[in-house]
């Protein structure tokens, strides 16, 4: 595919889109349209998610205590076992664009069903739990299949250059989504916002088909170009994947298993940090309002506003990191080096918190941690799959980004329950648990980097592997 891009650069003057995108990463004129469409697609996915994320907590907390959020990770992880298996079976039957279409249409139908349940008079208590569990799987599966699609389109060299820009679309969607949702919720209501996201997902399906057709057309142009014409024309990207399941692929590969362990461990660390911040925020809110009524409307509003500010700060930091740092970090230290930034940052933050955790400290620790996760870490994780087989890009990545993520959240729920119920651990002691976990995370990341270099060398020696 690189030949097509080089050939185009010799025949076309760089257009405005190319000059704009070139500000963010190393891109060739022949790559601009497809890369821009993928960036727009990632923006729509994240922007649409934030339209319904805004109503998730409202539906749940209207009838349930806040602690239930941690415990709902357990049914999410259990259900995801079956979701991953179903996804793998569909991927073995249909080509990539049909796979994405069917999965996305299923999610759209679910959002419509939630509206029907509301019209039928299903109680808010039930709806809050059901929707919270559903969105906890949706927000992992849809991005995972998108990045599998992007990995299938680009080579390793192209992905390292272009993924930072494509991920910028997601970061921008995360920044613009919440304020737009804040304006729309009073007009559409909670269930109307689900239909708003449904419309956005229809656009995502359309984008997928356009990108898929363009990718195939560029591949055919390359195969018909001088020096290549006459060679067999593979139709791999138009065919379903083999019969392997996502979990089987993970446990057969040391490389994928290490990635899965790191993803699960990091989500445990992140979720435990969220619990630490939430606990301090609740304590501060109770002191500020001079109340002990944990269910009062004033307290809920106070905490909601505080979380909105914290999440907004994390999204803005993520956008700035994606815009100005990610492509440069990839260029100078590569994918492996990029993977070490977040654990080092988290180690410093929780190390400070272990000696005394204040609200301001935890707000910045979590904001910088999440901002780096949303930008650099997300891009680096996706780039790890550039050197894997097609089945691993879709099935294994989907399993890792769904089940193992929620597995980490489930482990956090267990640790929080044991730590608060039996051990009476302080915030500082929970920070120590995170410090120890981060050291394990760094060790596993070093192992991943070694495996990544091995697989890259094997791929270079045998491109057909």
N, C-alpha and C positions, 0 to 999 in steps of 0.2 A: 504494500500500500504506500510505502514511503516514496516509491518511484512515481506514483501518480501525483503526489504532492509536489515533488521536485519538478516534474514535467509541467504542472500547472503554473508554478512560480515563474517558469521561463516564458510563458505565453500571456500571462495576465498581470497587469499592474496591481499592486496591493490596493484593496478598496478600503473604505472607511471602517468597516467592521474589522478587517484584519488589523489596521493600525490601532484601533481601540483595544482589541484583545491582546495585541502584542505588548501592551503596557503591563499586563499581568503575568505573562509567561512566554516561553519560547514557542512560537507557533508559526507555521508556514502558511502562506496565502491559500493553498489548496486544502487546508484543514479547517478553515474558518467556519464554513456553513454548518458542517456536521457537529463540530465542537460547540458552536453556539446553540444549536438545537438541543444537544445534550445538557448544556448549562441551563437552558430555559426549562427543560424537562425536570431537572433536579430542583430548580426554583419552584415550579408548580407543585411538586410533591411535598416539599417542606412547607410552602405557603398554605397549601390545602390542609395539611396536618394541623397547623397552628389555628385554623379556623374551628376545629373541633376539640383541640387540646384546651382551648379557653373555657369550654363548657364541661370538661371531664370532671374536674374537682367540684364544680358547682352541683352537678347531679349527685355525686357521691356524698359530699359533706352536708347536703341538705337534710339527710336522714341518718348519717353514720358518723362515728368518731373518726378522727384523722388517722389513728393507729391502723385502721383497716387497710389503708393503702399498702403498707408493707406486707401484710398477710395475704393480700390478693395476688402477690407474685407467685404463690404456691400453685393455685389452680391455673394460672397463666402458663407456668412451666409444664404442668401436666398436659394441658390441652395442646401445647405446642409440639409435643411428641407426635400427635396424630396429624397436626397441620403440616409438619415437615415431611412426614411420610406421604401425605396426600399431594403435596407440592412436587415431590420427587416422581410420583406416578404420572402426574399431568405432564411434567417435563419430559418424561420418557415416551409420551404419546404425541406431543405437539411441538412444532418448531417454536423458536424463542418468542417471536412476535405474537403468536397465538397464545402461548403460555402466559405472557404478561397481560394480554387482553382478557383471558378468562379469569385470572386471579384478581385483576382490577375490577372487572364486572361483578365478581362475587362480593367484593368489598362494597361496591356501590349498592348492590341489592341488600346488603346488611344494613346500610344506612337508611334505606327506604323502609326496611322492616322495622327499624327502631321507631320511625315516624308512625307506622301502622300500629305498633304496640302502644304508643302514646295516645293515638286516637281511640284505641280500644279500651283505654282506661287502666293500663297496667300501672301499678303503684311506683312512685318515685324511688322508694327504697329498693325495689327489685331492679328498676331501670338503671339506677346509679351503679350498682354492683356489676350488672351485665355489661353495661357500656364501658366501665373502667377496665374490666377484663379484656373486652374486645379491642379497645384502642391500644392496650398494652401489647397486643400481638400485631395489630395493623401497623403501628409506627415502626416496627422492626422488619416485617415481611416486605412491605412495599419498597422501602429504600434498598433492602438486600437484593431484591430481584432487579432493581434498576442498576445497581453496581455490578451485578452479574452480567447484565446486558452491556454495560460500558466496557467491562473487562473483555467481553467476547468481541468487541469491535476493534479495540486497539492492541497493538503489540506492546511489549514491555517498554521499549524506548519511547513510543508515542504516549503511553499512559503516564509515565513519569513526568513528561512535559505538560500534558493536557489535563490530568486529573485535578491538579490544584485549581485550575480555572473552572472546571465542571463543578467541583465541590463549592466554589464560590457562589454558584447559583443557589445551592442549599443554604449556605450561610446567609445570603441576602433574603431568602424566603423566611428564614427564622427571625430575622430582624423586622421585616415588614409585616409578617403575618399577625403578630399579637396586636399592634395598634389598629390594623384594619379590622380584626375580629372584635376589638373593643368598640369600634364604631358600629359594626353590623349587628352585634348581639341584641341591642335594644329594639332593633327593627325586625329581625328575623326570629328571635328567640332561640332557645337551645336546640330544638329539633329542626328549625329552619336552617340553622348553621350546618347541620348534617347534609341537607340538600345542597347547600352552597359548595361543600367539599365534594359532593357527588358530581356536580357540574365540572369542577376542576379536574377530577379524575377522568372524566370523559375526554378532556383536552389532553391529558397525559397519554391516554390510549392512542389518540390521533398522532401525537408527537412520536410515539414508539413506532408506529407504522411508517411514518415519513422517514425517520432515521434508519429504520431497517431497510427500506427500499433504496435509500441513497447509498447505504453501505454496500449493498449487493451490486448496485450500478457501478460504484467506484472500483469494486473488486473485478468486475467484468472488464472495465476499461483497462485496468492494469494487466489482466491476462491477455488482452488483445493488443497490447502495446508492443513495439518492436523489441525483439530479443526474448519475449515471453510468449508470443503468439505460437500456437501449435501445441502448447502444453495442455494436459488435462485440466478441465475447469471444475474445481471442487464445488460441491453444493452443500458443504457441511453446515453452514450457517442457516440453511433452509430446512434442515432435518431435525427431528427430535433427538434427545440425548439417549444414551444407553440406559439399561435397566438398573444400574447401581443406585442404591439409596443414599441419602445424605449422611446418615450416621455411619453407614458402612464405609463410605469414602473417608470420613474423618479418622476412624479407628484403624484404617489400613495405612495411613500416611502419618509418619512422625511429624512432618512439617505442619499438616493441618491440625493434628492433635495439639501441638504446642500453641498454635494460634487460638484454638478453642479454649484451652486452659487459661491463656492470658486474657482473652475477652471475658471469660467468666470471672476471673480473679479481679480484673479491673472494675467490672460492674459491681462486684461485692464492695470494693473500696469506695467507689463513687456513691453507692447507695448508703453505705455506713456514714460517709461524710454528709450526705443529705439529712440523715437522721440526726446527726450531731448539730447541724445548723438549725434544723427545725426545732430541736429541743431548746437551744439557746434562744431562738426567736420567740418561742412560746413563753419562756421564763421572763424575757425582757418585756413582752407585751403585757403579761399579767402585772408586772411591777408598774409599768407605765400607766395602765388603766386603773391600777389599784383595785383589782377585782380578783376573786377566786373562781368566778363563774366561767368554766372552760367552754361552755356551750353558747355563750352569749353572742348575739349578732355583732356587737361592737368589737369583740375580740376576733371573730372570724374576719371581719372587714379589715381590721388592723393588720392581721397576719397576711391576708390576701394581698394587700397593698405592698407590704414589705417583700413578699415573694415575687410580686410583679416587678419591683425595682431590681431585685437580685437577678432574676431571670433575664430582664432586659439588659443589664450590665454584662452578663455572660454572653448573650447573643451579639452585642456590639463588639466585645473583645474578640469573639470568634470571627466576626466579619473582618475586623482589622488584621488579625493574624492571617486569615485566608488571603486577604488582598495584598498584603505587603511582605509576608514572611514565608509562606508555605512553599511557593515555587523556588525561592532562593535557598531555603533549607534543603529541598530535594536536589537542587543543582549542586550544592557544595558537599553535603554529607550523605546523599542518597536515601533510599527508603529505610535501610537499616538504622542509620543515624537518626532519622526523623522519629523512629519508634521510641527512642530513649528520652526524648524531650519531656513528654508528659510524666513518666514515672519520676524523673529527677525533680520536676516542678512540684509534683504531689508530695514527694519525700520531704522537701523543704517546708512546704505548707503545714503538713500534719506533724512534722518534727517540732515546729514552733508551737503548734496547738497542744502538743503533749505536755508542754511546760506551763500552759495557761491559755484557755480558749475563751476569747471574747467574741461578742457578736460582730464587731467590725473586722476582726481577724478572720473569722470563719466565712464572712460574706466575701472577702477578697480571695481567700483560699479557694472557695468553691467557684467563684466567678472566673478566676484565672484557670482553674482546673477544667471547668466545663467549656470555657471559651476555647482552650487548647484542644479539648476532646472533639468539639464540634467542627473544628477546622483541620489542624495538623494531624491529629490522631485518626480522624475519620478518613482522611485522604490516604494516609500511610497504610491503614488497615486494608482499604480497597486495593491499593497498589500491590499488596502481597499476593493477590490472586491473579495478577497479570501473567505470572509464569506457570500457572496451573492448567490442568486439562479443562475442557469445556464443561464436563459434568461437575467438576469441582468448583468452577466459577459460579454455577447456578445452585446446584443441590447442596454442596458442602458449605458454601458461603451462606446460603439461606438458613441452614441448620445452626451454624455458628452464631449468626447475627440474630437469631430468635431464641432457640432453646438455651444455648449457653449464656446468653445475656440474662435471660430470666432465671437461669440456674444460679447466677451470681446474686441476683436480687433475692432469691429464695434463701440462699445461705445467709445473707444479711439479715433477713427476717428472723431466722433461727438465732443468730448471734445476738441481735437486739433483745429478743425475748429472754434468752438465757441470761444475758448481761444485766438486764433491768430487773428480772423477776427473782433470780437466785443470787447474783453476785453484786448487785447494787453498784455497778461500775459508773464512774464519773465520766464526763465528756473527755477529760484528759486521758483516761484509761482506754476509751474507745479509740482515741487518736493513736495510742501506742499500738493497738491491734492493727491499725492501718499502716503504721510505719513498718512493722514486721511484714505485713502482706506486700507492701511496695518493694521491699528488698527481694522477696520471692519473685515478684513481677519483673524486676530488673534482670534477675538471673535467667528466668524463662525467656525474656526478650533477647538476651545474648545468644541463647540456644536457637531461637528463631532466626536471628541474623546469620548464624552459621549454616543452618539448613537452607536459608534463602540463597546464600552464595553457592552452595552445592547444587541446588536445583537450577540456578541460573547457568552455572558452568556446564551441567548436563544438557540443558536446553541448547546452549551454544554449540556443544559438540554434536548433538543430534537434534536438529530442528524439527524432525518429524515425530519426536517422542512426545 
